[in-house]
C-alpha cells in the first residue's frame, strides 16, 4: 500500500472512531463536553489504538451494504508529490564523489611497509675531509659512542634508531646495516622492496663516519676490510629501491644528493617511470653546508628532530627559555607519561606539537602538496611535521635542511610562538611532576585559547577574509 493510501485509511479510521465515541458516550454530538481530563483522553486514545486494528475489516465490509452517516475528513494526499517519490532515488548510497569534502578525502592512501637503516659511523676514525672542533657534537641517537667499545656503541645506536622508527610505524619492518659494503646495501634494498611490494620503502642514511657526498651525488660506503671508502651512485640506489620510496640523508653537503636525484628524475634516465611523483627526499643541509658541530646539539641533530621531536625541541628550547637557570635539562629525559596519552605531560606536548606543525603546513603549503605529504601516509606525515622542527632548529645554527618536494620556509611562522608558550608552561611543571609522582598535571591552555580564537573568527570573519588558522587544531 502506498504511503498516501495508508494515511487516507488511517484518517478514515480516526473519523469513524471519533464519531462513534461522540455518539455512544454522550448520546448526541452536541452534548460533547470539552472538560475531558487528560486521563480520559489517554484511555480514549488507547481504546482507539486497540479497536481500530480489530474492527477495521468489519467496518469496511459493512460499509458496502449499510448506509452510513459518518463525516469523513478530507482525503489529503500526504508525502506523495513527485519530489517525495523521487527522494529515495536521489539519496546517495555511498561517499560523495564530488564537492569540497570529496576533494579532501584521500583516495590514494599509502603505507610505508619497510624501513632500511644504513649507518656509516666508523666510530673512532674521522673522515679525511672533516675537521672537528673541540668540544664537538658526539651524540648519535642520544648515545655517546665514546662511552663504550666502538662495536658495542655501533650496535646500540642502530638498535635505538630502529626503535625510534618503530614508534612512528609499529607495523613496518625495520632492517639495519652497520658500516656496510655496497653489496650489503644492495641486498638490503632489494629485500625491502620485495617485502614492501607496492608500499613505500624508507631509506635512512647516516654518513657521519664517511666523506661528504661527491659532486655527482654519490654516497660513501666501505669495502670489506674497511681500508677504502667506496662510492655508491644515486642511480643504483634508485634502481634497487624502485618506487614509491622516501629517502633521509643525514650527512654534510646532503643537498648534493638531492640535486643529483632531481637531475636523474628530470633527465628521464631513472629506472622507474613516474619516480618523480613517488619519490620523496629529506636532507640535513644544502650542498655547500656542513652539519653543526656545537656541543649544544647531538651529532645527528637532523635525525633527532625527525625521530624524537619532543625531546629535541625541549632541549633546544630549554637553553633559550627564561626557565634555563631553574630547570635542569636532564629532567627532559624523565618527562612522565606516554605520547598517545593526552592526560599526561608527554602526551599533552605531543598533541600540541602535532597541532602546531599541522597548522603551519596547512597555512603555508598548496592544498595538493599538503594532502600528499600530510594526509596520504602516516609515517611520511610524521616525518614532515618533524622536518618543520628540524628547519627551525638547524636554521639557528646556520644550516638549512632540504626537501623534495621543496617546502617554503616555515622556521619563522608565528605559530612557533604558541608552541614555545605551551612548552614553557609544561616545563614549569616538570620539576614537581618528577620529584612528586602524585602531583597532578595541569593541562596547557593551548587548545582552549585556539578554540577561543576560532570563535572570534566565526563572529567576525567572512568569505572575503583569510580562512581561520585554527581549523587543523
KOLMARSE-963559 format. One line per field, with one value per residue (C-alpha): residue in one letter; x, y, z negated. Coordinates in Angstrom, 2 decimals. Example, Ala and Ser with C-alpha at 12.3 -4.5 7.8 and 13.67 -1.06 7.14 Angstrom:
fidren	c(A	S)
px	c(12.30	13.67)
py	c(-4.50	-1.06)
pz	c(-7.80	-7.14)
This chain:
fidren	c(X	X	X	X	X	X	X	X	X	X	X	X	X	X	X	X	X	X	X	X	X	X	X	X	X	X	X	X	X	X	X	X	X	X	X	X	X	X	X	X	X	X	X	X	X	X	X	X	X	X	X	X	X	X	X	X	X	X	X	X	X	X	X	X	X	X	X	X	X	X	X	X	X	X	X	X	X	X	X	X	X	X	X	X	X	X	X	X	X	X	X	X	X	X	X	X	X	X	X	X	X	X	X	X	X	X	X	X	X	X	X	X	X	X	X	X	X	X	X	X	X	X	X	X	X	X	X	X	X	X	X	X	X	X	X	X	X	X	X	X	X	X	X	X	X	X	X	X	X	X	X	X	X	X	X	X	X	X	X	X	X	X	X	X	X	X	X	X	X	X	X	X	X	X	X	X	X	X	X	X	X	X	X	X	X	X	X	X	X	X	X	X	X	X	X	X	X	X	X	X	X	X	X	X	X	X	X	X	X	X	X	X	X	X	X	X	X	X	X	X	X	X	X	X	X	X	X	X	X	X	X	X	X	X	X	X	X	X	X	X	X	X	X	X	X	X	X	X	X	X	X	X	X	X	X	X	X	X	X	X	X	X	X	X	X	X	X	X	X	X	X	X	X	X	X	X	X	X	X	X	X	X	X	X	X	X	X	X	X	X	X	X	X	X	X	X	X	X	X	X	X	X	X	X	X	X	X	X	X	X	X	X	X	X	X	X	X	X	X	X	X	X	X	X	X	X	X	X	X	X	X	X	X	X	X	X	X	X	X	X	X	X	X	X	X	X	X	X	X	X	X	X	X	X	X	X	X	X	X	X	X	X	X	X	X	X	X	X	X	X	X	X	X	X	X	X	X	X	X	X	X	X	X	X	X	X	X	X	X	X	X	X	X	X	X	X	X	X	X	X	X	X	X	X	X	X	X	X	X	X	X	X	X	X	X	X	X	X	X	X	X	X	X	X	X	X	X	X	X	X	X	X	X	X	X	X	X	X	X	X	X	X	X	X	X	X	X	X	X	X	X	X	X	X	X	X	X	X	X	X	X	X	X	X	X	X	X	X	X	X	X	X	X)
px	c(0.00	1.35	2.12	-0.68	-3.28	-2.16	-2.53	-6.01	-7.20	-5.88	-7.80	-10.95	-10.49	-9.92	-13.17	-15.10	-13.73	-14.37	-17.93	-18.73	-17.15	-19.21	-22.47	-22.01	-20.54	-22.87	-25.98	-25.50	-22.73	-23.94	-23.67	-19.88	-18.16	-14.71	-13.78	-12.42	-9.49	-6.09	-6.60	-9.83	-8.04	-5.27	-7.74	-9.71	-6.54	-5.57	-9.10	-8.85	-5.45	-6.61	-10.05	-9.08	-6.94	-9.50	-12.67	-11.26	-12.02	-15.57	-16.27	-15.01	-17.19	-20.39	-19.99	-20.65	-24.20	-25.33	-25.66	-23.56	-23.90	-20.16	-18.49	-15.07	-12.07	-10.67	-8.61	-5.38	-2.54	0.50	4.13	3.03	4.28	6.91	9.64	8.85	8.60	11.98	13.73	14.96	16.24	18.24	19.72	23.44	24.25	27.96	30.57	30.12	32.26	32.14	32.19	34.58	34.51	35.40	38.31	39.86	39.06	42.29	41.74	45.32	46.26	49.83	51.71	55.42	55.89	59.66	62.44	66.10	68.59	72.18	74.65	78.19	79.75	83.18	83.47	86.91	88.01	87.28	86.67	89.59	87.56	86.19	87.98	86.23	86.16	86.70	84.40	82.15	78.83	79.06	75.65	74.21	70.63	71.22	74.19	77.77	79.72	82.90	81.29	81.74	83.58	83.16	81.38	79.00	78.27	77.53	75.09	73.31	72.98	71.49	69.05	67.99	67.37	65.27	63.22	62.63	61.24	59.12	57.42	56.21	55.28	54.97	53.90	56.80	59.69	62.96	66.29	69.64	73.04	76.01	79.09	78.03	79.61	77.95	76.84	75.22	73.29	72.16	70.90	69.15	67.37	66.25	64.95	62.99	61.41	60.48	58.88	57.10	55.73	53.75	54.07	56.58	60.14	62.05	65.85	67.70	71.40	73.71	77.06	78.84	81.79	82.49	83.45	80.91	78.92	80.64	79.66	77.75	75.71	77.44	77.31	80.17	80.25	83.08	84.98	85.02	88.34	87.46	90.54	88.72	85.64	83.52	81.12	77.52	75.82	72.36	71.10	71.96	70.13	67.10	67.06	67.30	64.63	62.31	59.13	57.36	60.13	61.32	64.98	66.51	70.14	71.85	75.33	77.21	76.57	73.46	71.99	74.35	72.46	69.13	70.45	71.76	68.48	66.46	68.74	68.26	64.50	64.41	66.68	64.36	67.18	65.64	64.89	61.43	58.92	56.93	59.52	59.44	55.91	56.55	59.98	60.39	63.73	64.73	68.29	70.04	71.59	72.29	75.08	77.62	76.89	78.43	76.46	76.56	79.38	78.44	78.18	74.77	73.44	73.72	75.88	72.75	70.62	68.65	67.78	66.95	64.45	62.84	62.58	62.46	60.96	59.61	62.90	64.89	62.52	62.53	66.30	66.78	64.12	65.26	68.54	66.60	63.79	63.56	63.49	67.01	68.51	65.98	65.41	67.89	67.85	68.38	64.80	63.57	64.57	62.25	59.06	56.23	53.56	53.12	52.93	49.49	48.00	46.90	46.21	49.97	52.61	54.35	51.05	49.91	53.15	52.84	49.25	50.23	53.28	51.19	48.56	51.14	53.08	49.89	48.61	51.85	51.82	48.10	48.55	51.79	51.60	49.46	46.46	47.62	51.07	49.60	47.32	50.18	52.71	50.46	47.39	48.46	50.97	51.14	54.93	55.58	53.23	55.10	58.48	57.37	55.88	59.20	61.05	59.47	61.07	64.42	64.32	63.63	66.38	69.06	68.47	69.54	72.91	73.13	72.18	69.21	67.53	66.36	63.38	61.96	59.25	60.62	58.75	58.60	60.44	58.47	61.05	59.70	56.00	54.15	52.62	56.04	55.42	52.32	54.42	57.09	54.49	52.88	56.28	57.29	54.04	54.55	58.24	57.42	55.52	58.25	60.32	57.25	55.97	59.35	60.04	56.45	54.86	51.50	51.48	48.59	49.38	47.66	46.82	48.03	45.50	46.72	43.64	41.22	42.93	42.86	39.17	38.52	40.38	38.27	35.12	36.21	36.73	33.23	31.80	33.79	35.10	33.71	34.28	36.40	38.88	41.56	40.28	40.75	44.17	42.64	40.91	43.66	43.77)
py	c(0.00	3.43	5.87	8.23	5.41	4.30	7.81	8.12	4.89	6.00	9.28	7.27	5.12	8.22	9.85	6.61	6.22	9.86	9.75	6.53	7.89	11.08	9.28	6.42	8.38	11.39	10.44	13.23	15.17	18.41	17.12	16.55	18.39	19.99	19.38	15.92	15.11	14.07	10.59	10.21	11.32	8.82	5.96	7.01	7.09	3.62	2.28	3.68	2.12	-1.34	-1.16	0.35	-2.58	-5.27	-3.56	-2.08	-5.10	-5.46	-1.78	-1.87	-4.90	-3.50	-0.17	-1.84	-2.94	-0.47	3.28	5.47	8.96	9.39	12.61	11.77	14.07	15.36	12.68	14.64	13.11	13.09	12.77	11.66	14.58	13.89	15.43	12.94	9.94	10.72	11.33	7.79	7.50	10.70	9.80	8.87	5.32	5.90	8.64	11.68	11.74	15.49	18.61	20.08	17.09	14.59	16.72	16.43	12.72	10.83	8.43	7.18	6.08	4.84	2.94	2.66	-1.09	-1.33	0.84	0.41	1.97	2.40	3.77	4.61	5.83	4.15	5.12	6.42	7.15	10.66	11.15	12.84	15.89	16.78	18.97	18.76	21.45	20.79	20.20	18.98	17.21	13.48	12.02	9.58	8.52	10.01	7.70	8.86	6.50	7.02	5.88	2.19	-0.08	1.07	-2.10	-2.15	1.55	0.99	-1.81	0.22	3.22	1.02	-0.51	2.92	4.23	1.17	1.61	5.27	4.49	1.64	4.08	6.04	2.99	-0.13	-2.40	-1.50	-3.95	-2.23	-3.60	-2.18	-2.29	-1.07	0.22	-1.81	-2.55	-1.76	-5.38	-5.39	-2.21	-3.64	-6.79	-4.69	-2.53	-5.49	-7.29	-4.24	-3.71	-7.38	-7.30	-3.94	-4.83	-1.76	0.01	2.75	1.98	4.39	4.57	6.33	7.10	8.34	9.31	10.87	8.48	8.83	11.73	14.16	13.11	13.70	16.43	13.73	12.92	9.63	8.50	6.64	3.13	0.75	-2.18	-5.43	-4.73	-1.09	0.18	2.15	4.29	3.02	5.41	4.41	6.27	7.56	5.94	2.49	3.25	4.41	1.21	-1.04	0.70	1.44	3.39	4.55	5.49	8.15	8.94	10.56	11.72	12.84	13.99	17.15	18.52	16.32	18.80	17.38	14.08	15.84	17.83	14.66	12.88	15.71	15.72	11.97	12.33	15.33	13.67	10.70	8.21	6.92	3.22	3.87	5.73	8.09	8.06	11.86	11.58	8.79	9.68	11.98	13.22	14.79	16.07	17.56	20.58	22.27	21.27	23.79	23.35	21.31	19.86	21.77	20.65	22.63	20.50	22.12	19.72	15.98	14.93	13.60	16.67	16.17	12.56	13.56	16.13	13.58	10.66	12.22	15.69	16.42	15.62	17.58	20.57	20.83	20.50	23.24	25.48	24.92	26.81	29.74	29.87	32.02	28.73	27.71	28.77	26.89	23.86	21.03	19.79	16.23	16.29	16.29	12.62	11.92	13.52	11.35	9.81	8.37	10.15	8.74	9.62	13.23	13.25	13.06	15.74	13.94	13.23	16.84	18.11	15.66	16.77	20.44	19.84	17.91	20.66	23.42	21.73	20.66	24.24	25.66	23.20	23.75	27.52	27.54	24.66	24.36	22.10	19.29	19.18	19.28	16.33	14.34	14.92	15.22	13.08	10.21	8.23	8.28	7.87	10.45	12.88	12.41	12.92	16.11	17.55	16.85	18.25	21.63	21.42	20.44	23.51	25.74	24.30	23.87	27.32	28.68	27.01	28.44	25.14	24.72	21.31	20.49	18.51	17.27	18.35	21.66	23.42	27.17	28.48	27.89	28.50	31.99	31.16	32.81	29.51	28.58	31.28	29.37	26.19	27.99	29.28	25.86	24.21	26.71	26.17	22.41	22.65	24.82	21.84	19.30	19.51	18.99	16.12	14.33	14.85	14.12	11.33	12.04	15.65	16.41	17.55	20.79	20.80	23.63	26.32	25.99	24.28	26.47	29.60	28.34	27.49	30.97	32.44	30.29	31.54	35.12	34.32	32.84	36.05	38.48	36.52	36.49	34.72	37.66	37.26	34.64	31.24	30.51	29.14	27.07	24.52	21.86	22.34)
pz	c(0.00	0.89	-1.89	-0.73	-0.71	-4.16	-5.58	-3.95	-5.56	-8.95	-8.66	-7.81	-10.91	-13.01	-11.83	-12.43	-15.96	-16.88	-15.50	-17.38	-20.58	-20.48	-19.73	-22.20	-25.05	-25.10	-23.20	-20.64	-19.05	-20.59	-24.15	-23.92	-26.79	-26.45	-30.11	-29.46	-31.72	-30.40	-31.88	-29.88	-26.73	-27.32	-27.86	-24.78	-22.70	-23.96	-23.20	-19.69	-19.03	-20.08	-18.49	-15.18	-14.07	-15.06	-13.77	-10.61	-8.41	-9.76	-9.34	-5.77	-4.94	-6.47	-4.76	-1.41	-2.41	-5.06	-4.62	-6.90	-8.27	-9.07	-8.02	-6.58	-6.95	-3.67	-1.96	-1.98	0.06	-2.23	-1.01	2.46	4.53	7.18	5.05	2.27	4.58	6.13	2.79	2.20	5.75	5.34	1.94	2.32	1.23	0.65	0.16	2.34	5.47	5.83	3.70	1.16	-1.19	1.51	2.65	-0.81	-1.22	-0.38	2.49	2.74	-0.75	-1.10	-3.80	-4.48	-4.76	-5.19	-6.64	-5.61	-8.05	-6.85	-9.41	-8.26	-11.51	-11.57	-15.23	-16.37	-12.78	-11.45	-7.70	-5.88	-4.78	-8.22	-10.75	-14.11	-16.75	-20.45	-22.22	-19.43	-19.00	-19.74	-20.48	-17.95	-18.72	-22.18	-22.83	-23.32	-21.03	-23.07	-26.32	-25.37	-22.95	-19.31	-18.12	-21.06	-20.61	-16.92	-17.72	-20.41	-18.09	-15.38	-17.86	-19.16	-15.65	-14.81	-17.99	-17.21	-13.76	-15.09	-17.46	-14.44	-12.35	-14.55	-11.68	-9.39	-9.09	-10.02	-8.81	-9.93	-8.23	-10.28	-8.38	-5.32	-1.94	1.40	1.81	-1.63	-0.86	2.47	0.76	-1.89	0.69	2.80	-0.28	-1.44	1.96	2.24	-1.19	-0.75	2.72	3.82	0.46	-0.26	-1.40	-3.64	-3.21	-6.04	-5.53	-8.29	-6.77	-9.75	-9.51	-5.78	-3.46	-2.08	1.00	4.32	6.77	8.69	5.60	4.77	1.15	-0.51	-1.96	-2.90	-1.46	-3.40	-5.14	-5.97	-4.19	-1.48	-1.00	1.88	3.74	4.45	7.35	6.60	9.81	8.41	5.19	7.18	9.23	6.15	4.08	7.00	6.26	4.12	1.71	-0.72	-1.43	-4.52	-4.14	-7.35	-6.38	-5.47	-1.95	-1.74	0.74	3.38	3.21	3.65	6.62	8.27	7.67	9.20	12.25	12.55	12.50	14.84	17.40	17.69	17.10	13.89	14.00	12.56	14.72	12.57	9.78	9.76	8.42	5.93	4.53	1.53	0.18	-3.14	-3.51	-6.52	-4.78	-1.48	0.92	-0.42	-4.15	-6.95	-9.83	-13.15	-15.45	-18.54	-21.68	-22.20	-19.54	-19.04	-16.10	-14.37	-15.11	-11.88	-12.74	-16.31	-15.06	-12.74	-15.16	-18.68	-18.06	-21.56	-23.27	-20.70	-20.74	-24.54	-24.85	-22.28	-23.80	-27.37	-26.80	-25.34	-27.88	-30.98	-32.89	-31.84	-35.19	-37.31	-35.07	-34.65	-31.05	-32.27	-33.60	-29.99	-29.74	-32.70	-31.36	-32.71	-30.53	-27.05	-23.72	-22.94	-26.36	-26.33	-30.07	-30.73	-30.26	-27.38	-25.64	-26.01	-24.49	-21.61	-20.88	-20.92	-18.72	-16.18	-16.13	-15.66	-12.86	-11.07	-11.26	-9.87	-6.97	-6.26	-6.09	-4.08	-1.59	1.54	0.93	3.23	1.63	-1.86	-1.12	0.38	-2.41	-5.47	-4.73	-2.48	-4.58	-8.38	-8.58	-5.87	-7.63	-10.92	-9.26	-7.54	-10.74	-12.40	-9.37	-10.13	-13.57	-12.03	-9.82	-12.81	-15.00	-12.35	-10.89	-14.27	-13.58	-10.03	-8.45	-6.08	-5.67	-2.15	-0.92	2.35	2.99	1.77	-1.05	-1.62	-4.72	-7.92	-10.67	-11.47	-11.38	-14.27	-15.40	-16.79	-19.43	-20.53	-20.79	-22.83	-25.27	-25.66	-26.09	-28.77	-30.70	-30.60	-31.51	-34.52	-35.98	-35.18	-38.40	-40.61	-38.49	-38.52	-42.23	-43.35	-41.28	-42.95	-41.74	-39.40	-35.87	-34.82	-31.10	-28.92	-27.92	-24.30	-22.86	-24.81	-23.51	-19.92	-20.16	-21.51	-18.54	-16.20	-17.94	-17.34	-13.66	-13.44	-14.89	-12.75	-9.77	-6.24	-2.97	-1.81	-4.67	-5.20	-6.40	-10.10	-11.01	-13.80	-11.53	-11.76	-15.53)
